[in-house]
Amino acid sequence: INIFNPDMVIIGGQMSRAGDFLLQPVISAVRKYTLSLMSRDSEIVLSKLKDQACVIGSCLLSRSKLFED
């Protein structure tokens, strides 16, 4: 977060199954160990796609390469 300053950090895949058990400690650690200027603009959320995120992302990447000029 200190280097890239992302607008959003999405926790997905197997890690997203832990839900708030993982999300709250991650948010606390980010607030504690990052620069306040960087971390206040970053939102940390759980993926809505859960385990399907990798499969959907792979399919979209393959489709974009297939229809590329």
Biopython code that builds the backbone (N, CA, C, O; Angstrom):
import numpy as np
from Bio.PDB.StructureBuilder import StructureBuilder

atoms = [
    (1, "ILE", "N", (0.835, -1.191, 0.000)),
    (1, "ILE", "CA", (0.000, 0.000, 0.000)),
    (1, "ILE", "C", (0.871, 1.243, 0.000)),
    (1, "ILE", "O", (0.525, 2.237, -0.638)),
    (2, "ASN", "N", (1.992, 1.206, 0.702)),
    (2, "ASN", "CA", (2.870, 2.367, 0.719)),
    (2, "ASN", "C", (3.484, 2.643, -0.645)),
    (2, "ASN", "O", (3.743, 3.798, -0.982)),
    (3, "ILE", "N", (3.718, 1.606, -1.427)),
    (3, "ILE", "CA", (4.365, 1.792, -2.725)),
    (3, "ILE", "C", (3.369, 2.116, -3.824)),
    (3, "ILE", "O", (3.574, 3.062, -4.584)),
    (4, "PHE", "N", (2.281, 1.337, -3.920)),
    (4, "PHE", "CA", (1.350, 1.479, -5.043)),
    (4, "PHE", "C", (0.159, 2.389, -4.761)),
    (4, "PHE", "O", (-0.453, 2.898, -5.700)),
    (5, "ASN", "N", (-0.185, 2.605, -3.495)),
    (5, "ASN", "CA", (-1.324, 3.427, -3.098)),
    (5, "ASN", "C", (-2.597, 3.055, -3.867)),
    (5, "ASN", "O", (-3.157, 3.896, -4.571)),
    (6, "PRO", "N", (-3.059, 1.808, -3.742)),
    (6, "PRO", "CA", (-4.252, 1.393, -4.485)),
    (6, "PRO", "C", (-5.525, 1.999, -3.888)),
    (6, "PRO", "O", (-5.577, 2.310, -2.698)),
    (7, "ASP", "N", (-6.544, 2.161, -4.725)),
    (7, "ASP", "CA", (-7.835, 2.636, -4.246)),
    (7, "ASP", "C", (-8.563, 1.526, -3.498)),
    (7, "ASP", "O", (-9.304, 1.781, -2.549)),
    (8, "MET", "N", (-8.338, 0.276, -3.944)),
    (8, "MET", "CA", (-9.037, -0.843, -3.328)),
    (8, "MET", "C", (-8.133, -2.071, -3.298)),
    (8, "MET", "O", (-7.408, -2.352, -4.253)),
    (9, "VAL", "N", (-8.189, -2.792, -2.189)),
    (9, "VAL", "CA", (-7.508, -4.069, -2.045)),
    (9, "VAL", "C", (-8.610, -5.110, -1.874)),
    (9, "VAL", "O", (-9.435, -5.011, -0.966)),
    (10, "ILE", "N", (-8.616, -6.107, -2.754)),
    (10, "ILE", "CA", (-9.657, -7.121, -2.725)),
    (10, "ILE", "C", (-9.055, -8.445, -2.275)),
    (10, "ILE", "O", (-8.097, -8.935, -2.873)),
    (11, "ILE", "N", (-9.615, -9.015, -1.231)),
    (11, "ILE", "CA", (-9.179, -10.313, -0.739)),
    (11, "ILE", "C", (-10.106, -11.355, -1.353)),
    (11, "ILE", "O", (-11.312, -11.341, -1.106)),
    (12, "GLY", "N", (-9.548, -12.251, -2.145)),
    (12, "GLY", "CA", (-10.367, -13.215, -2.869)),
    (12, "GLY", "C", (-9.877, -14.633, -2.711)),
    (12, "GLY", "O", (-8.982, -14.910, -1.913)),
    (13, "GLY", "N", (-10.460, -15.521, -3.468)),
    (13, "GLY", "CA", (-10.082, -16.923, -3.461)),
    (13, "GLY", "C", (-10.395, -17.594, -2.140)),
    (13, "GLY", "O", (-11.394, -17.274, -1.497)),
    (14, "GLN", "N", (-9.551, -18.519, -1.735)),
    (14, "GLN", "CA", (-9.740, -19.266, -0.492)),
    (14, "GLN", "C", (-9.718, -18.346, 0.726)),
    (14, "GLN", "O", (-10.395, -18.611, 1.719)),
    (15, "MET", "N", (-8.948, -17.279, 0.652)),
    (15, "MET", "CA", (-8.833, -16.358, 1.781)),
    (15, "MET", "C", (-10.148, -15.642, 2.068)),
    (15, "MET", "O", (-10.420, -15.288, 3.215)),
    (16, "SER", "N", (-10.954, -15.427, 1.054)),
    (16, "SER", "CA", (-12.209, -14.702, 1.256)),
    (16, "SER", "C", (-13.238, -15.522, 2.032)),
    (16, "SER", "O", (-14.204, -14.974, 2.563)),
    (17, "ARG", "N", (-13.026, -16.830, 2.095)),
    (17, "ARG", "CA", (-13.953, -17.687, 2.853)),
    (17, "ARG", "C", (-13.909, -17.391, 4.350)),
    (17, "ARG", "O", (-14.884, -17.641, 5.058)),
    (18, "ALA", "N", (-12.799, -16.867, 4.833)),
    (18, "ALA", "CA", (-12.658, -16.563, 6.258)),
    (18, "ALA", "C", (-13.514, -15.366, 6.669)),
    (18, "ALA", "O", (-13.800, -15.188, 7.853)),
    (19, "GLY", "N", (-13.917, -14.559, 5.718)),
    (19, "GLY", "CA", (-14.802, -13.434, 5.996)),
    (19, "GLY", "C", (-14.223, -12.439, 6.970)),
    (19, "GLY", "O", (-13.064, -12.043, 6.850)),
    (20, "ASP", "N", (-15.024, -12.031, 7.936)),
    (20, "ASP", "CA", (-14.605, -11.012, 8.900)),
    (20, "ASP", "C", (-13.510, -11.492, 9.845)),
    (20, "ASP", "O", (-12.811, -10.679, 10.449)),
    (21, "PHE", "N", (-13.355, -12.810, 9.976)),
    (21, "PHE", "CA", (-12.261, -13.322, 10.808)),
    (21, "PHE", "C", (-10.905, -12.905, 10.241)),
    (21, "PHE", "O", (-9.944, -12.733, 10.992)),
    (22, "LEU", "N", (-10.825, -12.744, 8.951)),
    (22, "LEU", "CA", (-9.591, -12.313, 8.297)),
    (22, "LEU", "C", (-9.610, -10.821, 8.010)),
    (22, "LEU", "O", (-8.591, -10.146, 8.159)),
    (23, "LEU", "N", (-10.736, -10.311, 7.608)),
    (23, "LEU", "CA", (-10.828, -8.920, 7.153)),
    (23, "LEU", "C", (-10.470, -7.926, 8.254)),
    (23, "LEU", "O", (-9.680, -7.012, 8.016)),
    (24, "GLN", "N", (-11.023, -8.080, 9.431)),
    (24, "GLN", "CA", (-10.764, -7.118, 10.503)),
    (24, "GLN", "C", (-9.288, -7.076, 10.924)),
    (24, "GLN", "O", (-8.754, -5.978, 11.083)),
    (25, "PRO", "N", (-8.601, -8.212, 11.113)),
    (25, "PRO", "CA", (-7.164, -8.146, 11.433)),
    (25, "PRO", "C", (-6.328, -7.528, 10.305)),
    (25, "PRO", "O", (-5.352, -6.827, 10.569)),
    (26, "VAL", "N", (-6.710, -7.789, 9.054)),
    (26, "VAL", "CA", (-5.974, -7.202, 7.941)),
    (26, "VAL", "C", (-6.130, -5.688, 7.951)),
    (26, "VAL", "O", (-5.152, -4.960, 7.788)),
    (27, "ILE", "N", (-7.346, -5.217, 8.140)),
    (27, "ILE", "CA", (-7.580, -3.773, 8.181)),
    (27, "ILE", "C", (-6.809, -3.139, 9.335)),
    (27, "ILE", "O", (-6.217, -2.073, 9.168)),
    (28, "SER", "N", (-6.808, -3.777, 10.490)),
    (28, "SER", "CA", (-6.068, -3.260, 11.643)),
    (28, "SER", "C", (-4.573, -3.188, 11.359)),
    (28, "SER", "O", (-3.923, -2.193, 11.680)),
    (29, "ALA", "N", (-4.030, -4.236, 10.759)),
    (29, "ALA", "CA", (-2.603, -4.260, 10.447)),
    (29, "ALA", "C", (-2.237, -3.203, 9.410)),
    (29, "ALA", "O", (-1.198, -2.552, 9.518)),
    (30, "VAL", "N", (-3.085, -3.037, 8.418)),
    (30, "VAL", "CA", (-2.818, -2.018, 7.391)),
    (30, "VAL", "C", (-2.818, -0.631, 8.018)),
    (30, "VAL", "O", (-1.938, 0.180, 7.728)),
    (31, "ARG", "N", (-3.778, -0.354, 8.859)),
    (31, "ARG", "CA", (-3.855, 0.957, 9.516)),
    (31, "ARG", "C", (-2.650, 1.194, 10.426)),
    (31, "ARG", "O", (-2.174, 2.321, 10.561)),
    (32, "LYS", "N", (-2.165, 0.119, 11.048)),
    (32, "LYS", "CA", (-1.047, 0.254, 11.988)),
    (32, "LYS", "C", (0.305, 0.411, 11.292)),
    (32, "LYS", "O", (1.138, 1.204, 11.730)),
    (33, "TYR", "N", (0.531, -0.350, 10.196)),
    (33, "TYR", "CA", (1.865, -0.425, 9.612)),
    (33, "TYR", "C", (2.071, 0.351, 8.322)),
    (33, "TYR", "O", (3.173, 0.330, 7.774)),
    (34, "THR", "N", (1.065, 1.025, 7.825)),
    (34, "THR", "CA", (1.253, 1.816, 6.606)),
    (34, "THR", "C", (1.192, 3.295, 6.933)),
    (34, "THR", "O", (0.737, 3.702, 8.002)),
    (35, "LEU", "N", (1.656, 4.071, 5.999)),
    (35, "LEU", "CA", (1.589, 5.519, 6.163)),
    (35, "LEU", "C", (0.127, 5.951, 6.151)),
    (35, "LEU", "O", (-0.647, 5.500, 5.307)),
    (36, "SER", "N", (-0.248, 6.807, 7.068)),
    (36, "SER", "CA", (-1.658, 7.188, 7.188)),
    (36, "SER", "C", (-2.177, 7.866, 5.922)),
    (36, "SER", "O", (-3.345, 7.703, 5.570)),
    (37, "LEU", "N", (-1.336, 8.612, 5.247)),
    (37, "LEU", "CA", (-1.736, 9.266, 4.004)),
    (37, "LEU", "C", (-2.113, 8.236, 2.943)),
    (37, "LEU", "O", (-3.039, 8.463, 2.164)),
    (38, "MET", "N", (-1.408, 7.111, 2.903)),
    (38, "MET", "CA", (-1.669, 6.075, 1.913)),
    (38, "MET", "C", (-2.862, 5.214, 2.311)),
    (38, "MET", "O", (-3.724, 4.929, 1.479)),
    (39, "SER", "N", (-2.919, 4.805, 3.551)),
    (39, "SER", "CA", (-3.930, 3.831, 3.946)),
    (39, "SER", "C", (-5.331, 4.416, 4.057)),
    (39, "SER", "O", (-6.309, 3.677, 3.939)),
    (40, "ARG", "N", (-5.455, 5.706, 4.277)),
    (40, "ARG", "CA", (-6.803, 6.264, 4.441)),
    (40, "ARG", "C", (-7.586, 6.286, 3.141)),
    (40, "ARG", "O", (-8.816, 6.327, 3.163)),
    (41, "ASP", "N", (-6.893, 6.258, 2.005)),
    (41, "ASP", "CA", (-7.556, 6.260, 0.703)),
    (41, "ASP", "C", (-7.839, 4.854, 0.180)),
    (41, "ASP", "O", (-8.560, 4.699, -0.805)),
    (42, "SER", "N", (-7.286, 3.836, 0.821)),
    (42, "SER", "CA", (-7.433, 2.462, 0.358)),
    (42, "SER", "C", (-8.583, 1.775, 1.073)),
    (42, "SER", "O", (-8.686, 1.813, 2.299)),
    (43, "GLU", "N", (-9.446, 1.147, 0.286)),
    (43, "GLU", "CA", (-10.548, 0.373, 0.836)),
    (43, "GLU", "C", (-10.182, -1.103, 0.743)),
    (43, "GLU", "O", (-9.703, -1.559, -0.295)),
    (44, "ILE", "N", (-10.403, -1.851, 1.817)),
    (44, "ILE", "CA", (-10.081, -3.269, 1.850)),
    (44, "ILE", "C", (-11.399, -4.028, 1.950)),
    (44, "ILE", "O", (-12.162, -3.849, 2.899)),
    (45, "VAL", "N", (-11.659, -4.883, 0.951)),
    (45, "VAL", "CA", (-12.941, -5.584, 0.880)),
    (45, "VAL", "C", (-12.732, -7.056, 0.547)),
    (45, "VAL", "O", (-11.662, -7.461, 0.092)),
    (46, "LEU", "N", (-13.769, -7.841, 0.782)),
    (46, "LEU", "CA", (-13.775, -9.247, 0.384)),
    (46, "LEU", "C", (-14.367, -9.357, -1.014)),
    (46, "LEU", "O", (-15.293, -8.623, -1.359)),
    (47, "SER", "N", (-13.846, -10.254, -1.803)),
    (47, "SER", "CA", (-14.341, -10.484, -3.150)),
    (47, "SER", "C", (-15.752, -11.057, -3.125)),
    (47, "SER", "O", (-16.059, -11.936, -2.320)),
    (48, "LYS", "N", (-16.598, -10.558, -4.001)),
    (48, "LYS", "CA", (-17.946, -11.109, -4.128)),
    (48, "LYS", "C", (-17.929, -12.409, -4.916)),
    (48, "LYS", "O", (-18.870, -13.198, -4.833)),
    (49, "LEU", "N", (-16.857, -12.641, -5.688)),
    (49, "LEU", "CA", (-16.770, -13.835, -6.529)),
    (49, "LEU", "C", (-16.229, -15.048, -5.783)),
    (49, "LEU", "O", (-16.332, -16.173, -6.273)),
    (50, "LYS", "N", (-15.657, -14.832, -4.610)),
    (50, "LYS", "CA", (-15.093, -15.907, -3.774)),
    (50, "LYS", "C", (-14.135, -16.799, -4.583)),
    (50, "LYS", "O", (-13.179, -16.288, -5.165)),
    (51, "ASP", "N", (-14.370, -18.103, -4.629)),
    (51, "ASP", "CA", (-13.466, -19.035, -5.312)),
    (51, "ASP", "C", (-13.544, -18.935, -6.832)),
    (51, "ASP", "O", (-12.650, -19.419, -7.526)),
    (52, "GLN", "N", (-14.578, -18.327, -7.350)),
    (52, "GLN", "CA", (-14.766, -18.242, -8.792)),
    (52, "GLN", "C", (-13.921, -17.144, -9.441)),
    (52, "GLN", "O", (-13.851, -17.077, -10.668)),
    (53, "ALA", "N", (-13.290, -16.297, -8.659)),
    (53, "ALA", "CA", (-12.545, -15.158, -9.192)),
    (53, "ALA", "C", (-11.443, -15.596, -10.168)),
    (53, "ALA", "O", (-11.291, -14.996, -11.232)),
    (54, "CYS", "N", (-10.691, -16.613, -9.822)),
    (54, "CYS", "CA", (-9.592, -17.076, -10.688)),
    (54, "CYS", "C", (-10.123, -17.636, -12.000)),
    (54, "CYS", "O", (-9.564, -17.362, -13.063)),
    (55, "VAL", "N", (-11.170, -18.399, -11.938)),
    (55, "VAL", "CA", (-11.742, -19.007, -13.142)),
    (55, "VAL", "C", (-12.310, -17.930, -14.064)),
    (55, "VAL", "O", (-12.065, -17.951, -15.271)),
    (56, "ILE", "N", (-13.056, -17.005, -13.508)),
    (56, "ILE", "CA", (-13.651, -15.940, -14.315)),
    (56, "ILE", "C", (-12.561, -15.054, -14.906)),
    (56, "ILE", "O", (-12.640, -14.671, -16.073)),
    (57, "GLY", "N", (-11.548, -14.727, -14.116)),
    (57, "GLY", "CA", (-10.439, -13.921, -14.621)),
    (57, "GLY", "C", (-9.690, -14.614, -15.745)),
    (57, "GLY", "O", (-9.329, -13.973, -16.732)),
    (58, "SER", "N", (-9.453, -15.898, -15.616)),
    (58, "SER", "CA", (-8.775, -16.663, -16.660)),
    (58, "SER", "C", (-9.592, -16.693, -17.951)),
    (58, "SER", "O", (-9.048, -16.549, -19.046)),
    (59, "CYS", "N", (-10.890, -16.881, -17.810)),
    (59, "CYS", "CA", (-11.767, -16.900, -18.991)),
    (59, "CYS", "C", (-11.776, -15.547, -19.695)),
    (59, "CYS", "O", (-11.728, -15.484, -20.924)),
    (60, "LEU", "N", (-11.837, -14.470, -18.924)),
    (60, "LEU", "CA", (-11.847, -13.141, -19.524)),
    (60, "LEU", "C", (-10.512, -12.829, -20.211)),
    (60, "LEU", "O", (-10.489, -12.210, -21.275)),
    (61, "LEU", "N", (-9.412, -13.255, -19.605)),
    (61, "LEU", "CA", (-8.106, -13.049, -20.222)),
    (61, "LEU", "C", (-7.986, -13.836, -21.522)),
    (61, "LEU", "O", (-7.487, -13.317, -22.520)),
    (62, "SER", "N", (-8.438, -15.081, -21.511)),
    (62, "SER", "CA", (-8.407, -15.901, -22.727)),
    (62, "SER", "C", (-9.269, -15.298, -23.821)),
    (62, "SER", "O", (-8.873, -15.267, -24.986)),
    (63, "ARG", "N", (-10.439, -14.821, -23.448)),
    (63, "ARG", "CA", (-11.336, -14.211, -24.431)),
    (63, "ARG", "C", (-10.722, -12.958, -25.030)),
    (63, "ARG", "O", (-10.832, -12.731, -26.235)),
    (64, "SER", "N", (-10.081, -12.145, -24.210)),
    (64, "SER", "CA", (-9.489, -10.913, -24.743)),
    (64, "SER", "C", (-8.319, -11.230, -25.674)),
    (64, "SER", "O", (-8.120, -10.532, -26.667)),
    (65, "LYS", "N", (-7.547, -12.267, -25.370)),
    (65, "LYS", "CA", (-6.435, -12.656, -26.253)),
    (65, "LYS", "C", (-6.958, -13.268, -27.550)),
    (65, "LYS", "O", (-6.339, -13.097, -28.600)),
    (66, "LEU", "N", (-8.071, -13.970, -27.499)),
    (66, "LEU", "CA", (-8.651, -14.598, -28.669)),
    (66, "LEU", "C", (-9.141, -13.553, -29.669)),
    (66, "LEU", "O", (-8.966, -13.726, -30.876)),
    (67, "PHE", "N", (-9.750, -12.478, -29.186)),
    (67, "PHE", "CA", (-10.325, -11.467, -30.061)),
    (67, "PHE", "C", (-9.412, -10.271, -30.282)),
    (67, "PHE", "O", (-9.850, -9.242, -30.797)),
    (68, "GLU", "N", (-8.156, -10.397, -29.899)),
    (68, "GLU", "CA", (-7.177, -9.333, -30.073)),
    (68, "GLU", "C", (-6.806, -9.223, -31.549)),
    (68, "GLU", "O", (-6.752, -10.231, -32.253)),
    (69, "ASP", "N", (-6.553, -8.017, -32.012)),
    (69, "ASP", "CA", (-6.181, -7.804, -33.426)),
    (69, "ASP", "C", (-4.789, -8.283, -33.723)),
    (69, "ASP", "O", (-4.328, -8.176, -34.859)),
]
sb = StructureBuilder()
sb.init_structure("model")
sb.init_model(0)
sb.init_chain("A")
sb.init_seg("    ")
for serial, (resi, resn, name, xyz) in enumerate(atoms, 1):
    if name == "N":
        sb.init_residue(resn, " ", resi, " ")
    sb.init_atom(name, np.array(xyz, "f"), 0.0, 1.0, " ", f" {name:<3s}", serial, name[0])
structure = sb.get_structure()
